[in-house]
C-alpha cells in the first residue's frame, strides 16, 4: 500500500515499558500524532501480559471510527498474530 508510519520513542524501560508516537504520512496535518504505550507485565509461571494504550482520540464520529474500525481492529489482528508466533516458538 506504500504507506509510511513515523514517530519517535517517548519511553523505553527494557522488559517493562515502550512508548512511541504514531502518525501515517498520508494523514492530514490536522490529524496530529497519536501516542502508544505498551506495558509488559510478568504472568506466572512463564508468560507476559501486554497492556497497550493508543490515543488520544476526540469524541467525533470520524475519530471514533478511526479508533474502532482501524486502530483497534489493526492492533487485534497483529497482536493475535504475534501471540500465535510466540506460541509456535515454544
Secondary structure by P-SEA (a helix, b strand, c coil): cbbbbbbbbccccccccccbbbbbccccccccbbbbbbbbbbcccbbbbbbbbbccccccaaaaaaacccaaaaaaaaaaaaaaaaaaac
